[in-house]
Amino acid sequence: MSTLPRAALGALLACSAFFLTSACATEIKVMASVAPQHAYEELQPLFEKQTGHKVKTVWLPTVEMMQRLEEGEAADAVLIASTNMEKLTKLGITVAGSRVDVVKSGIGVAIRKGAPRPDISTTAKLKEALLAAKSVSYSTGPSGVYMVSLFEKMGLTEALKPKLKVIQGTPVGVLVARGDVEIGFQQVPEIVPVPGIEYLGPLPAEIQYVTLFPMMVHAKADAEHAAAAKAWMEFLHTPAAAVVMRKHGLEPGP
């Protein structure tokens, strides 16, 4: 069992040394990007058992989360890609100085299970596979934003335009598994768990893009909820949590 982070211990000083009372337990609301969901949900019961806190998470596509936060929806903590988090901090939506860099994720490639496996080992081979594919898909999240720029750099924007499908709110792998699209791109931990797909691997190293997902306290969280949220954030950054992150295709944050 992992050691309880300092922030969690601090939040529990008012509690008995032998048991947790209802006054010590806090339910926190987190708005989060989907990429780290499987690792996050595996770690959550351990944190809740150790601290008495409860974590309620709303999993959202990046575009929808940003819209809801900018329109004033409250939470106790936010987990989102670093570029989006920087914008939220500038807007005063997240608390400066509360940031914990939780996980990093690269982009993976998937095809339907049983389909011929194209070679994506190099940039040139990936380009050939994309030109040969009848349909290509990516999400509206950070991986999709990068894929748009990558296609442009590879000189594929015009060639791919008629066969591109942009997805929001549904894992790209689901469409690949159904046969709706031939090849799909998304964060590795979002691609790998989907049944019915073949995971071809990550993008070639020379064109890979790693997204950092930090977590921060929301400016509307009161002191009690902010302390509990900070404890959860630090828990996700422990060595024990890193083991679980790696099991799900993620890397712990720096």
C-alpha positions as CSV (number, residue, x, y, z in Angstrom):
1,M,0.0,0.0,0.0
2,S,1.3,3.4,-0.9
3,T,2.2,6.1,1.6
4,L,-0.4,8.8,2.2
5,P,0.7,12.1,0.7
6,R,1.5,15.0,3.1
7,A,-1.4,17.1,1.9
8,A,-3.8,14.3,2.7
9,L,-2.3,13.9,6.2
10,G,-2.6,17.7,6.7
11,A,-6.2,17.6,5.7
12,L,-6.9,14.9,8.2
13,L,-5.2,16.4,11.3
14,A,-8.6,17.2,12.9
15,C,-9.6,13.6,12.7
16,S,-9.1,10.9,15.2
17,A,-5.9,8.9,15.0
18,F,-7.9,5.7,14.9
19,F,-10.9,6.4,12.7
20,L,-12.4,8.9,10.2
21,T,-15.6,10.8,11.1
22,S,-18.1,12.2,8.7
23,A,-16.8,15.7,9.4
24,C,-13.4,14.7,8.0
25,A,-14.7,13.2,4.7
26,T,-15.2,15.5,1.8
27,E,-16.7,14.8,-1.6
28,I,-14.8,16.6,-4.3
29,K,-15.9,17.2,-7.9
30,V,-13.3,16.9,-10.6
31,M,-13.8,17.8,-14.3
32,A,-11.3,15.7,-16.3
33,S,-10.1,14.7,-19.7
34,V,-10.7,11.1,-20.7
35,A,-7.1,10.1,-21.5
36,P,-6.1,9.0,-17.9
37,Q,-9.5,7.6,-16.9
38,H,-8.7,3.9,-16.5
39,A,-5.6,4.5,-14.3
40,Y,-7.4,7.2,-12.4
41,E,-10.4,5.0,-11.6
42,E,-8.1,2.2,-10.5
43,L,-6.3,4.5,-8.0
44,Q,-9.5,6.2,-6.7
45,P,-10.7,3.5,-4.3
46,L,-7.3,3.3,-2.6
47,F,-7.3,7.1,-2.1
48,E,-10.8,7.1,-0.8
49,K,-10.1,4.2,1.6
50,Q,-7.0,6.0,3.0
51,T,-8.5,9.5,3.4
52,G,-12.2,9.1,3.7
53,H,-12.7,11.6,0.9
54,K,-14.9,10.8,-2.1
55,V,-14.1,11.7,-5.7
56,K,-16.9,12.4,-8.2
57,T,-15.5,12.9,-11.7
58,V,-17.2,14.3,-14.8
59,W,-15.3,12.9,-17.9
60,L,-15.5,15.3,-20.8
61,P,-14.1,16.0,-24.2
62,T,-11.7,18.9,-24.1
63,V,-13.8,21.3,-26.2
64,E,-16.9,20.7,-24.1
65,M,-15.0,21.0,-20.8
66,M,-13.4,24.3,-21.8
67,Q,-16.8,25.7,-22.8
68,R,-18.4,24.7,-19.6
69,L,-15.6,26.0,-17.4
70,E,-15.5,29.3,-19.3
71,E,-19.2,29.7,-18.9
72,G,-18.8,29.5,-15.1
73,E,-19.4,25.8,-14.2
74,A,-17.8,25.1,-10.8
75,A,-15.7,22.2,-9.7
76,D,-13.1,21.5,-7.0
77,A,-10.3,20.5,-9.4
78,V,-9.7,20.3,-13.2
79,L,-7.6,17.8,-15.1
80,I,-6.9,18.8,-18.7
81,A,-4.1,19.2,-21.2
82,S,-1.4,21.7,-20.3
83,T,-2.1,24.2,-23.1
84,N,-5.8,24.4,-22.0
85,M,-4.8,24.6,-18.4
86,E,-2.6,27.6,-19.1
87,K,-5.6,29.4,-20.6
88,L,-7.8,28.5,-17.6
89,T,-5.1,29.9,-15.2
90,K,-4.9,33.1,-17.2
91,L,-8.6,33.5,-17.0
92,G,-8.5,33.0,-13.2
93,I,-10.6,29.7,-13.4
94,T,-7.8,27.6,-11.8
95,V,-5.7,28.6,-8.9
96,A,-2.1,29.7,-9.7
97,G,0.4,27.7,-7.8
98,S,-1.8,24.6,-7.3
99,R,-0.6,22.8,-10.4
100,V,0.5,19.1,-10.2
101,D,1.6,17.5,-13.5
102,V,-0.1,14.2,-13.2
103,V,0.5,12.2,-16.4
104,K,1.9,12.3,-20.0
105,S,0.5,10.5,-23.0
106,G,1.6,9.9,-26.6
107,I,-0.6,9.3,-29.6
108,G,-1.4,5.8,-30.8
109,V,-2.7,4.3,-34.0
110,A,-5.5,1.7,-34.4
111,I,-7.1,-0.4,-37.1
112,R,-10.0,-2.9,-37.0
113,K,-9.2,-6.3,-35.5
114,G,-8.3,-8.7,-38.3
115,A,-7.7,-6.0,-40.9
116,P,-4.4,-6.0,-42.8
117,R,-1.7,-4.3,-40.7
118,P,0.0,-1.4,-42.4
119,D,3.5,-0.5,-41.6
120,I,3.7,2.7,-39.6
121,S,7.3,2.3,-38.3
122,T,8.6,5.5,-40.0
123,T,7.1,8.8,-41.2
124,A,7.3,7.7,-44.8
125,K,5.6,4.4,-44.1
126,L,2.8,6.1,-42.1
127,K,2.3,8.5,-45.0
128,E,1.9,5.6,-47.4
129,A,-0.7,4.0,-45.0
130,L,-2.7,7.2,-44.8
131,L,-2.8,7.6,-48.5
132,A,-3.9,4.0,-49.0
133,A,-6.6,4.2,-46.3
134,K,-10.2,4.8,-47.3
135,S,-11.0,6.7,-44.1
136,V,-9.0,8.3,-41.3
137,S,-10.3,9.5,-37.9
138,Y,-9.0,11.6,-34.9
139,S,-10.7,13.3,-31.9
140,T,-11.2,17.0,-31.2
141,G,-8.8,16.7,-28.2
142,P,-5.1,17.6,-28.0
143,S,-4.2,14.5,-30.1
144,G,-6.5,15.6,-32.9
145,V,-5.2,19.2,-32.9
146,Y,-1.7,17.8,-33.3
147,M,-2.8,15.4,-36.1
148,V,-4.2,18.4,-38.1
149,S,-0.8,20.1,-38.0
150,L,1.1,16.9,-38.7
151,F,-1.0,16.1,-41.8
152,E,-0.2,19.6,-43.0
153,K,3.6,19.1,-42.4
154,M,3.4,15.8,-44.2
155,G,1.7,17.5,-47.2
156,L,-1.4,15.4,-46.7
157,T,-4.1,18.0,-45.9
158,E,-5.8,18.0,-49.3
159,A,-5.4,14.3,-50.0
160,L,-7.0,13.4,-46.7
161,K,-9.7,16.0,-46.6
162,P,-12.4,13.9,-48.3
163,K,-11.8,10.9,-46.0
164,L,-11.3,12.5,-42.6
165,K,-13.8,12.0,-39.7
166,V,-13.4,14.2,-36.6
167,I,-14.9,12.7,-33.5
168,Q,-16.0,14.3,-30.2
169,G,-17.4,12.5,-27.2
170,T,-16.8,8.9,-28.5
171,P,-13.4,7.1,-28.5
172,V,-12.0,6.9,-31.9
173,G,-11.3,3.2,-31.4
174,V,-15.1,2.6,-31.2
175,L,-15.5,3.8,-34.8
176,V,-12.5,1.8,-35.9
177,A,-13.9,-1.4,-34.2
178,R,-17.3,-0.9,-35.9
179,G,-15.6,-0.5,-39.3
180,D,-16.8,3.1,-39.7
181,V,-13.2,4.2,-40.2
182,E,-10.2,2.3,-41.4
183,I,-7.4,3.9,-39.3
184,G,-7.7,6.1,-36.1
185,F,-5.5,8.3,-34.0
186,Q,-5.9,9.1,-30.3
187,Q,-4.1,9.2,-27.0
188,V,-2.6,5.7,-26.3
189,P,-4.6,5.0,-23.1
190,E,-7.8,5.8,-25.0
191,I,-7.0,3.6,-27.9
192,V,-5.6,0.5,-26.2
193,P,-8.6,-0.6,-24.1
194,V,-11.2,-0.6,-26.9
195,P,-12.3,-4.1,-27.8
196,G,-12.4,-5.0,-31.5
197,I,-9.3,-3.0,-32.5
198,E,-5.7,-3.8,-33.3
199,Y,-3.3,-1.4,-31.7
200,L,-0.6,-0.8,-34.3
201,G,1.6,1.2,-31.9
202,P,2.5,4.8,-31.2
203,L,3.4,7.3,-33.9
204,P,7.0,7.1,-35.1
205,A,9.3,8.7,-32.5
206,E,10.4,11.4,-34.9
207,I,6.8,12.8,-35.2
208,Q,5.4,11.7,-31.8
209,Y,3.6,14.3,-29.7
210,V,3.4,13.9,-26.0
211,T,0.6,15.7,-24.1
212,L,1.1,16.6,-20.5
213,F,-2.1,16.5,-18.3
214,P,-1.8,18.7,-15.2
215,M,-4.4,19.0,-12.4
216,M,-5.2,22.2,-10.6
217,V,-7.6,23.5,-7.9
218,H,-10.6,25.4,-9.2
219,A,-10.9,29.0,-8.1
220,K,-14.4,28.4,-6.7
221,A,-13.4,25.6,-4.4
222,D,-13.6,26.5,-0.7
223,A,-10.7,25.7,1.7
224,E,-12.0,22.3,2.7
225,H,-12.6,21.1,-0.8
226,A,-9.4,22.6,-2.1
227,A,-7.4,20.7,0.6
228,A,-9.1,17.5,-0.4
229,A,-8.6,18.1,-4.1
230,K,-4.9,18.9,-3.5
231,A,-4.5,15.6,-1.6
232,W,-6.0,13.7,-4.5
233,M,-3.7,15.5,-7.0
234,E,-0.6,14.7,-4.9
235,F,-1.8,11.1,-4.5
236,L,-1.9,10.7,-8.3
237,H,1.7,11.9,-8.4
238,T,3.1,9.3,-6.0
239,P,5.5,6.4,-7.1
240,A,2.8,3.9,-6.4
241,A,0.4,5.8,-8.7
242,A,3.1,5.9,-11.4
243,V,3.1,2.1,-11.6
244,V,-0.6,2.1,-12.3
245,M,-0.2,4.9,-14.8
246,R,2.4,2.9,-16.8
247,K,0.2,-0.2,-16.8
248,H,-2.4,1.8,-18.7
249,G,-0.1,3.3,-21.3
250,L,0.7,6.5,-19.5
251,E,3.8,8.0,-18.1
252,P,3.8,9.9,-14.8
253,G,4.3,13.7,-15.0
254,P,7.7,15.3,-14.4
